[in-house]
């Protein structure tokens, strides 16, 4: 039974903007999200009844109009819904999701994938220890549980580190130090993108203000840092060692927050059969789309960070553009109307993306994170080290599948989300062909009982 | 040994939810995920991997599966994806989960330990 025109997977900025735009255009929309409410990770818990803590700042509160847009008639939201398969039935896209222990199937002529991003895995020796956590994960705890990390060390690279440091300062829980992997060489490479950055001066000014706040709070910043290593004392605290500008340091902290930017979440788009390509500037796998987010699979569009990292403003604009294209394909607007209404989001997208090449170059992930060595665990689930992966390559493995067969890397419950890119980095580093890793249904673990219960439902549909 | 929470104590927020973790009482605030409640309570490992190494919740968004825990007898539950409720019985997983008899509980996922 088809009772919606569009299924949107993911209720972050792209999904929310697309839902509002398409519903305003008369489309009936079903929105699915894995979390209990809309917002995505960036605006997570912004829709809660209690107002957010002031320290989360204006960039967090800026998501409120997007949440308000979901009140448009024609939008049905289903939350705590984990999509585990996208296929097609009788030529129409079909989505299967699990909710509360029961699986459901839904069909619509159009599906928009707006699953967003995840943090880039940051492997180093000790990154699986209790107390080591991605900085974005700590920010989720700030947003959802008002939990503030105690005397944290922020380590890695990227604008999110500065934002979180500033939020922690405002919350009265300043971090102990920032340990930053960016080098002067990266900044030099970034400088050639400066002319474009002039389009994004407000963004640049915001970033500089964050850095000023960190400096004014007297928080030490170690730059050109490398050689990360963490070990745990008997009292649970971590000794975090690294070198910065050639000098060795060790900081003791209860919690080490790491970050190396974010990458598109592509399991859903890869398992759906959409073509993907390597984006060297962002060091990530991304789906291939047209300028409306359309893919090479009939009926599937992709918008937001899941199509390539651009941030919330870019995601919002891309969501609107995809929705306009879907409205045209549904016959609800003509091509001229689509193109006319696309002008504003197209401009917003250009503006939002202007700073991206600069950020990608200035805060590039360092080689030791992309292709680690030695006893560093690469696959957290199966606990496979970089040395074991390199040995499998010497032993004849020629690509991701061979390494997987030889070592089990990528075969745990996260299905490679935490090691796909690192495995690729090591393959490239060893001169092997880094083929695109496969992602298969179900893209999240589903109980066999759920699959069995789904079977008769499918039969009655046919 | 017991390790202090790696997070600052939260200001009093009134009513608490009461659960147990390996038999010991643990509280949560309304809106907490299980992972948040556990991280607020303790800096200890919330799971030991199949190889016996200690882990705590990591990504907080359902990606990494490091927060797997047994909830009311259901193993391999993602603690970062489940809201805390009064009376929940939580148990840390140490090592791999085995298959269980179908009669004991309804069908369940058996992703990994």
Contacts between the chains, C-beta under 8 A, distances in Angstrom:
chain1	res1	chain2	res2	distance
A	34	B	62	5.8
A	34	B	81	7.1
A	36	B	83	6.6
A	41	B	61	5.9
A	45	B	31	7.6
A	48	B	31	6.8
A	80	B	81	8.0
A	82	B	62	7.6
A	101	B	106	7.8
A	118	B	59	7.0
A	118	B	61	7.0
A	118	B	63	4.9
A	119	B	59	6.9
A	128	B	53	6.4
A	128	B	55	6.3
A	128	B	66	7.8
A	129	B	54	7.0
A	130	B	3	7.6
A	130	B	6	7.9
A	130	B	43	6.5
A	130	B	44	6.8
A	130	B	45	5.1
A	130	B	46	7.9
A	130	B	54	5.3
A	130	B	55	6.7
A	130	B	56	4.1
A	131	B	6	5.3
A	131	B	43	6.4
A	131	B	56	6.9
A	132	B	58	7.9
A	133	B	56	7.5
A	133	B	57	7.7
A	133	B	58	5.9
A	133	B	60	7.8
A	134	B	58	7.0
A	134	B	59	6.1
A	134	B	60	8.0
A	137	B	57	7.8
A	137	B	58	6.5
A	137	B	59	5.3
A	137	B	60	3.9
A	137	B	61	7.1
A	138	B	60	8.0
A	140	B	60	4.3
A	140	B	61	6.3
A	141	B	7	7.2
A	141	B	36	5.8
A	141	B	39	6.9
A	141	B	60	6.3
A	144	B	31	6.8
A	144	B	32	7.6
A	144	B	33	6.9
A	144	B	36	6.4
A	145	B	10	7.7
A	145	B	29	7.0
A	145	B	31	7.1
A	145	B	32	5.2
A	145	B	33	7.4
A	145	B	36	3.9
A	145	B	37	7.9
A	145	B	40	6.9
A	146	B	10	5.7
A	146	B	11	7.8
A	147	B	7	4.5
A	147	B	8	7.7
A	147	B	10	6.7
A	147	B	36	6.1
A	147	B	39	6.6
A	147	B	40	5.8
A	148	B	7	6.1
A	148	B	8	4.7
A	149	B	6	6.5
A	149	B	7	5.8
A	149	B	8	7.7
A	150	B	5	7.6
A	150	B	6	5.9
A	150	B	7	5.8
A	150	B	8	5.1
A	173	B	8	5.7
A	232	B	54	8.0
A	234	B	1	6.9
A	235	B	1	7.8
A	235	B	3	6.7
A	236	B	1	7.9
A	236	B	3	3.2
A	236	B	4	6.9
A	236	B	6	7.7
A	236	B	43	4.6
A	236	B	44	7.1
A	254	B	4	7.2
A	254	B	6	4.3
A	254	B	43	6.4
A	255	B	6	4.1
A	255	B	7	7.5
A	265	B	63	7.6
A	380	B	58	7.7
A	380	B	64	6.6
A	380	B	66	6.5
A	381	B	65	6.5
A	381	B	112	6.1
A	383	B	49	6.3
A	383	B	50	7.5
A	383	B	51	5.1
A	383	B	53	6.8
A	412	B	65	7.0
A	412	B	111	7.8
A	412	B	112	5.3
A	413	B	65	4.0
A	413	B	68	7.3
A	413	B	76	7.4
A	413	B	111	3.7
A	413	B	112	4.7
A	414	B	63	6.4
A	414	B	64	5.3
A	414	B	65	4.8
A	417	B	63	5.0
A	417	B	64	6.8
A	418	B	63	7.2
A	418	B	64	5.3
A	444	B	62	7.8
A	445	B	76	7.5
A	445	B	109	4.8
A	445	B	111	4.3
A	446	B	109	6.9
A	447	B	107	4.9
A	447	B	108	5.6
A	447	B	109	4.6
A	448	B	107	5.7
A	449	B	106	6.3
A	449	B	107	2.4
A	449	B	108	7.5
A	450	B	107	7.2
A	452	B	107	7.5
